């Protein structure tokens, strides 16, 4: 029996386990309120919180998109480990300020913070603008996971489950257990999925290094085949490094699902311990997947950029075809990769439902009907995203960049607003609109970078400048009041 058959068996067993966890999570529900469904009743302890943060942060993008980009760029992509570390640093900037406010006002979504922090006639429009940006980013993120699920399933099962069926079937499973179990089901499955991913990545890298004779031999092989991929990076590449660090570091902390996990923590101590553990995960994950992508350069000849996202599934197919222990080990990695993808997809779906119902439509209540609305909206977005995912014309890395260029426009409303009390609603809204319009216009004009800098980063700089300068300028109403007093 070959690896493809065993891949199908492992997949069926894994999905059955997910359905079982969702049923346990459903029975553990305390009520049907948005807080219980979307935040697990704010009950996530240190271990589960750490594992759900980890499984969500390191997704199908990490398991497929990063190795694919490393395959295309070579050793220069080692900087990916750096920007993942910057993300953790930025969380230490936002969490100490946001967590106490979230506990006091019982936040459920990022928009709840906008509602409390900003007032005036433009407050509602600002909340809607942030909700739209975050929802688009989440839909993009969900799209990337659906594509990754289809790729992994098709290659690892030897085509017995085609790409299209992998996308549709796994999406429906996610919808089922997320709808029934809510955040509890997502967090509990994330814990198991995170462990599987760590074990799987370590096993895959160990196999690659042992078969090739070590990292030194891999470097020699890459040098012989593609010397440009071990060359000293150019000035443009270096500029793009710093741009990527800024883009990822600033935008990733504004993932709605990450912010909601700050709200869902059982205590501040559990949150601090979880983020302390996350500090080491870039070395255990991002560095590993980068080396996996580099090691694949000498093994495969891939010319189409989109096809490079299949590097990890191709490695699994090679490894598993050897039979015996190799097949068993490759199946563990397969489940780890699939786990990472599905854990991020379910988090996206959960956050989308809450954002659309509470932040976009203004349903701020605590009734079961508000929860039901969120579930229905999330299901509608998922079903609408599936046909787009079936078109395989974008690399996962480009999807990562696109969503980050949207999320980074929310920086003034969160990172600046948390640390500067004088930031006003009107200038923040104007900055977001102009920064987003600038970034989107250039992106769709095929100008994704300006001298190596992402247009989203440039748009964010423009965005922040408008928000800060506009908040420094005196309001018209204040001027009129002063003139009346003098008169």
HELIX and SHEET records of a PDB file:
HELIX    1   1 UNK A    3  UNK A   27  1                                  25    
HELIX    2   2 UNK A   34  UNK A   39  1                                   6    
HELIX    3   3 UNK A   40  UNK A   42  5                                   3    
HELIX    4   4 UNK A   46  UNK A   57  1                                  12    
HELIX    5   5 UNK A   60  UNK A   60  1                                   1    
HELIX    6   6 UNK A   61  UNK A   66  3                                   6    
HELIX    7   7 UNK A   67  UNK A   73  1                                   7    
HELIX    8   8 UNK A   74  UNK A   78  5                                   5    
HELIX    9   9 UNK A   79  UNK A  105  1                                  27    
HELIX   10  10 UNK A  110  UNK A  117  1                                   8    
HELIX   11  11 UNK A  123  UNK A  156  1                                  34    
HELIX   12  12 UNK A  163  UNK A  212  1                                  50    
HELIX   13  13 UNK A  215  UNK A  225  1                                  11    
HELIX   14  14 UNK A  227  UNK A  229  5                                   3    
HELIX   15  15 UNK A  235  UNK A  252  1                                  18    
HELIX   16  16 UNK A  256  UNK A  264  1                                   9    
HELIX   17  17 UNK A  268  UNK A  278  1                                  11    
HELIX   18  18 UNK A  281  UNK A  281  1                                   1    
HELIX   19  19 UNK A  282  UNK A  286  3                                   5    
HELIX   20  20 UNK A  287  UNK A  295  1                                   9    
HELIX   21  21 UNK A  306  UNK A  310  5                                   5    
HELIX   22  22 UNK A  311  UNK A  320  1                                  10    
HELIX   23  23 UNK A  325  UNK A  354  1                                  30    
HELIX   24  24 UNK A  355  UNK A  360  3                                   6    
HELIX   25  25 UNK A  368  UNK A  389  1                                  22    
HELIX   26  26 UNK A  396  UNK A  407  1                                  12    
HELIX   27  27 UNK A  408  UNK A  410  5                                   3    
HELIX   28  28 UNK A  411  UNK A  411  1                                   1    
HELIX   29  29 UNK A  412  UNK A  416  3                                   5    
HELIX   30  30 UNK A  417  UNK A  419  1                                   3    
HELIX   31  31 UNK A  425  UNK A  443  1                                  19    
HELIX   32  32 UNK A  455  UNK A  472  1                                  18    
HELIX   33  33 UNK A  476  UNK A  486  1                                  11    
SHEET    1   A 2 UNK A 449  UNK A 450  0                                        
SHEET    2   A 2 UNK A 453  UNK A 454 -1                                        
END                                                                             
